[in-house]
Amino acid sequence: MIRIGFGYDVHKLEQEESLIIGGIEIPHTKGTVAHSDGDVLIHAIIDALLGAANLRDIGYHFPDNSSEYKEIDSKILLERTMQLLKEKSYIIGNIDATISMQQPKLKSFIPKMISILAKTMKTDEENVSIKATTTEKLGFEGREEGVSAYAVVLITKYKIH
């Protein structure tokens, strides 16, 4: 059985906050405002994975009003999501994700993001595609008020014999 899922996340950017995307801290004058570490890319991937497996959404499993998840590393949430998929006998086929923000340029960070995410999800790096774009200074991303990420995933069900 093959299933697809789509995820989207957005976080506000402010001074004196850390910017963590794809499991790594990116040097920048602004960072994300969030209950967790604000990793917009991992959050979009988690929502896509949960959606593909028909397991509701990130807020259902990891509510932002729970002290358990205050400032949590989003890679931990991704590991827990992968465990939920494993319990339903799903594995990742592939992930395609896009980060949208005006500054900083993310191109040089993408290979490390892919490596970290593949390791966290226990999949091959070739199964994880990450792209970055700007909005040509349009919208909240273009004004550097926030960052967004989109992800689509393909998962497959395996049979245990």
N, C-alpha and C positions, 0 to 999 in steps of 0.2 A: 504494500500500500504506500502510495506517495501522497504527501500533503504539502501545501505551501502556507506560509504565514507572512504577514506584513506587520511591521512595527514602526512607531514614530515616537520621538520624544523631543522635548524642548526644555531648556533651562535659561533663566535670566542670567546675564553677566553683570558683575559688579567689581569694583576695585577691592583690593585686599582679600580676595577669595582665591583659592587654588583652582587651576584649570586641569582637570583630569579627563582625558579622552582616550578610549581604547585601552585602558589599564595603565596609562603612563601620565606623568605630570608634564604638562607643556608649559614652558616659560612664557608668561604673558602678564600684562598689567592688570588684566581682569580675569576673574574665574567664575565658576557657576555657583549660584545660590540654590541650595538643595538640602533636603533632610539627610540624604546619604552623601556620598562623595560627589554626586552630581555628574557621573559619567554618562553623558547623553547617548553615546554610541552603544555602550553595553546595555543601557536601558531599552533602546530601540530593538536591539538584537534579542533581549529577553522577551519583550512583548511579541516579537515575530515568532520566536520558538514556542511560547505558550499558546499563541493563537493557532499555529499550525497543528499543535497537539490537542487543541480544544480544551485547554486548561485555564481558561479565563485570561487575566492580565496581571501585570507586574504589581499593581496596587492591591489586588486581591491576595497575592501570596506574600508580598513584602510591603505592608501598609506604611505610608509616610507619617502616620501618627503613632507609630510604635517605637518605644525607646530602644528596642532590640536592633533597629535598623538605623539609628542615629549615627551619622558619619561613617557608616559601614562601607568597606571597600566593595565596590560593585562586582569585582571578580568573584567574591564570595557568593553574591546573589546569582551570578551566572553559573557557578558550580552547583548550587542548589537547584537551579532550573534544569541543568543537565541531568541531575539525579531524578527529577520528576519525569523527564522524557525517558530516561532509562527504565523507570518503573513501568512505563507504558510501552516498552520495547521499541523506542524510536532512536534512530541515529541521524546525524546531520548528513545531508547530501551536499548542500553548499549554502553559503551566505553571501549576499551582495548588499553592501551598505554604503550610504553616502552621508558625509558630515557637511553641514552648511554653516559657514561663518566667514565673515569678512577678513578678520585678522585673528591670530597669526596664520601664516601659510603653513599647512600641515603636511605637505608632500614628503618632507624628509623624515617625519615621524611614522608614516604609514607602515613601512616594513616592520618596525618594532611592534606596532599595534597588532599587525597580523600574527606575528610570532607569539605574542602574549595571549591573544585571544584563542588561537589554535591550541596552544598548550592548555589553557584553562578549560576549553571544551573537549579536549582529547580528540582532536581531529587534525587532519593534515593541513598545512598552511595553504595548499592549493585549493582547499575548500572554502577559504575566507577571502573575499574581495572587499577592500575598503577604498573608497574614493572620497575626495574632498572637493568642495566647490565654494565659490562666493555667490552672492546674489547681486553682484555689480552695484553695490552700495544701495540696493533697494530693500525695503522692509526692515523688520527688527534685526535680522542678521546683518544686513548692510549697514545699519546705523550702530552696529556693535552693542546692541542692547541684549542680545541673546544668541544662543547656538541651538541648532536642531540637527537631528539625525533621523535617517530613514533606513529601514532594513527589510529585506525579503529573504526568506529562508525556504529551503526544500528539505523535508525530512522524510525518511523511509522507515517503515516498520519491518523489523526482522523477526523471524520465527525462531523460537527456542525449541530444539528437538530433544 
